[in-house]
């Protein structure tokens, strides 16, 4: 059976890191969206490295996109936020 492709936004968060680990462990092709600023936090940098080492693909997003996302969620109360 073909495994589902999984995209995880917020993979370095409290719950997200467990979701990434479980997804990779179950053999799903897993992609994690991360901010470019994450390496400034050594703990998050190590976590991101562990994701890559375990086989997850990483997509680094500029910080400005993250800021715009938060602003849009705050201003318009998007249900996906």
C-alpha positions in Angstrom: 0.0 0.0 0.0 1.2 3.5 -0.9 2.0 5.7 2.1 0.4 9.2 2.4 2.6 12.2 1.8 2.6 14.3 5.0 3.3 18.1 5.2 3.9 19.4 8.8 3.8 23.1 9.6 5.1 23.8 13.1 7.3 20.7 13.3 9.6 22.2 15.9 6.7 23.0 18.3 5.8 21.0 21.3 3.3 18.7 19.5 4.8 19.0 16.0 8.1 17.4 16.8 6.2 14.2 17.9 4.1 14.2 14.7 7.2 14.5 12.6 8.9 11.6 14.4 5.8 9.4 14.2 5.2 10.2 10.5 8.8 9.3 9.5 8.8 6.2 11.8 5.7 5.0 10.0 7.4 5.4 6.7 5.4 8.3 5.3 7.2 10.7 3.0 7.3 13.7 5.4 8.0 17.3 4.6 8.5 19.8 7.4 8.1 23.6 6.9 10.6 25.5 9.1 11.5 29.2 9.4 15.0 30.3 8.3 15.5 31.7 11.8 15.3 28.4 13.5 19.1 27.8 13.5 19.5 30.8 15.8 18.0 28.6 18.5 20.4 25.7 19.2 17.7 23.4 20.4 15.6 23.9 17.3 18.6 23.7 15.1 19.4 20.3 16.6 15.8 19.2 16.2 15.8 20.2 12.5 19.0 18.3 12.0 17.4 15.2 13.6 14.4 15.5 11.2 16.8 15.7 8.2 18.8 12.8 9.5 15.7 10.7 10.0 14.7 11.2 6.3 12.2 14.1 6.5 12.5 16.7 3.8 12.9 20.3 5.0 11.5 23.4 3.4 12.9 26.6 4.9 10.5 29.6 4.7 11.7 33.2 5.1 10.8 34.8 8.4 8.7 37.4 6.7 6.2 34.8 5.5 5.8 33.5 9.0 5.2 37.1 10.3 2.6 37.6 7.5 0.9 34.4 8.4 0.5 35.4 12.0 -0.7 38.8 11.1 -3.3 37.4 8.7 -4.5 34.9 11.3 -4.8 37.7 13.8 -6.5 40.2 11.6 -8.9 37.9 9.7 -9.3 35.0 12.2 -8.7 32.4 9.6 -10.0 29.0 10.7 -6.7 27.3 9.7 -4.6 29.3 12.1 
